[in-house]
Amino acid sequence: MHLYPRMIAIMTFGGLALAACDKKADQRGPDPAITQGNADKLAAPVKPSAPSSPDLDQKPPNAADRRGPVDRAESIKMTLSLMEKGEFGQAFKNLDEGIVWTEIGLPDGELKSIAAIIDYQNRSRTGFSDFHMKPKRIIASADYQAVEFVWSARHTGAFADGTPATNKVATLPGAMLIRYQGDGLIDRVWVFQDWPNALQQLGLSRDLPAGFVPFPLPDRAEIVLGPDEPRLRQRYLSFVSRLGPNDYRATIDEITADDFVWTDLQTGRLVAGREATLAFLSQRMGSFALDSTELETAISTGTFFAGYATNKYVYKGGFMGIAAQDQKITTHTLDIVQFDAEKMRFKTLASYGNSYEILAALGVSAGAAPDAARAGKFLIAACDDYVADMRECIESMDGEKQAGARLALDQQVIAWQADSGAKLVIDKVRVACEAARDEAKVKVAASCPRVVWN
């Protein structure tokens, strides 16, 4: 279905050439931050607690119950615990009435009320059981938090669109960037998680990357608190501004620590050491040419930096067999970097994003793609007819089912377009489309009686 643009590692880091500081960065180590928990390693797996499922009757918290937390780190840990249990009303009691919650990369991912957020959480959990959500690291400075987490769930029930259960487990690392306002309530949240990868793990899209290893659920969260450390921002900008195709080797040698580890969030792999990193990057550059990168906001404290960036690229080919037409692509990423305190070198890096943004821009999913691309043309009659009929049918569904059905159809289109674009056996794609059409006639035709199924 997709190969997350760690294939194009430069996309993960951004460009920021115009924003980089020309003067030499201060080599002094940063002031120490308050840290708790395990610092550098992924935590070992733990035995999950009892399965849970969301309470579909959860209501937004009363205005009187909304309040800013005294201990924000403990509060966000409690929020994730309540989300794990599906107790969304209590989970979101620290949200301001004017909250804007953005699920990065999703076409309808900007949610502007607590009720809309609860509705989204319930819909995204439909069909899942044994849901677990654990914090890995919480970095906080001033009015911002960056929260790394891992969730896992088993697909034991039908999705909202009727997609039958696979009984497979999806495990996905993600991150949130959270902003607090003056009264202590949260008024802005950005969530970064690669939904297409979850669908790969469930077998609902193309094969998983070779060597995929699911992330373990952390047994406790590392907490990093302290004052802002501006030198980390300068160091980060210097690094990403020098990651061009002709400079990245020298940059990696100069700015990364001897024991540098890059966490590849798509495969679950830890790329350790400079040589492995250079090999990793060399395989992934060339498909996307950087146009510009803008750092939207960033926090840094102790030895940790978290930066939210908007990246713009031009597609040059070589991705999923899609032809290059200088397509414009915009992605949004959250980079979490740990520095070596002594030499101010990169020690670890994990970058979070949603490859749905790339797929949409290349015309293989909905959202940012042009209307013609969203139509999913294959020049295979069975496929084109099925997609057209399903899109018409989806418009007849109620609001709760529409979003899930649209996403599931988009993922089918992605897989079929990639297969046909890669010149795989066309007959197999045609048979898959015919089977999907026949299944739709049985399962969803009653929801859209005006559709004449071809």
Secondary structure, DSSP 8 states (H G I E B T S, - for coil): ----TTTTHHHHH---TTT---S----S-----EEES--SS--------S-----TT-----GGG----SSHHHHHHHHHHHHHHT-HHHHTTTEEEEEEEEETT-TT-EE-SHHHHHHHHHHHHTTEEEEEEEEEEEEEETTEEEEEEEEEEEE-S--TT-------EEEEEEEEEEEE-TTS-EEEEEEEE-HHHHHHHTTSSS---TT-------SS-EEEE----HHHHHHHHHHHTT-STTTHHHHHHHHEEEEEEEEETTTTEEEESHHHHHHHHHTT-SSEEEEEEEEEEEEEETTEEEEEEEEEEEE-S-STT---S--EEEEEEEEEEEE-TTT--EEEEEEE--THHHHHHTTSSSSSS-HHHHT---S-HHHHHHHHHHHHHHHTS-HHHHHHHHHHHHHHHHHHHHHHHTT--HHHHHHHHHHHHHHHHHHTGGG-TT----
